[in-house]
């Protein structure tokens, strides 16, 4: 019962904090003219969104961090090395995204940090992750008991951490192309990981995931169609990276593939498009990421988001069963 109370409180504090912060932050972002620059390659419907405030990821990032630290200080949850790593990744990738958004706004286009600059900073954070993880006696084997898999990677596990963090963060970033799409899918995914974490003994990570879920639900009040604010790279990079970090720390890397399959498919659509154009000199999809393909087919933005949310929900339910079972 105590755990259930903590869970409900975590979602509520995250939700209420982000709703209140959004009320104050939206006017500030508008006053600072931190408007999103829309790509010339998207349709006219998206061109109308030019100037919508970005960096809205702060609306769910700040409440999540403050609420988590508050619960640690008041001894409602215990501080662990795992929770420290989660906060490091969340804050670190949020800072990378913030710098990218800031430079994009300053330059007046969609070109912020270069891909090399992003990769360098992502690698640094992954190294920090691996160092703390190893110092705290973290497991470097990939174990899936029900499938009788037990592979020891040793220091090579650091490469797996880098691949998952970079891959997951960029996958959410690519998916963030329609109002409420990435935010809604992320909220669904973090609900799944919170339940898995609590079920397999990672209470600290489970409570963090619930706070973040609540904060995302609050953010969606401002981000669903028609969006009053975009999360920007500030939010999308942080969400993807911390999702990957949670999967690693709870030893549910395969579960991540199930829960985040919509994000994976979105990323694969981009990779396949590039491959198809290079090899066959024609497009496989009308436009990528995949949600833009549906737009070109004539689907409304709201219908696409609803479809992807439903698919994400079904996958997350499957992921919960799989994550607890393995």
Secondary structure, DSSP 8 states (H G I E B T S, - for coil): -HHHHHHHHHHHHHHHHHHHHHHHHHHHHHHTT-B----TTS-HHHHTTTT-B--TTHHHHHHHHHHHHHHHHTTSS---HHHHHHHHHHHHHHHHHHHHHHHHHHHTSS--S-HHHHHHHHHHHHHHHHHHHHHTT---EEEEGGGTEEEE-GGGHHHHHHHHHHHHHHHHHHHTTSTTHHHHHHHHHHHHHHHHHHHTT-HHHHHHHHHHHHHHHHHHHHHSSS-SB--HHHHHHHHHHHHHHHHHHTT-HHHHHHHTHHHHHHHHHHHHHHHHHHHHSS-SSSSSSHHHHHHHTT--HHHHHHHHHHHHHHHHHHHHHHHHH-
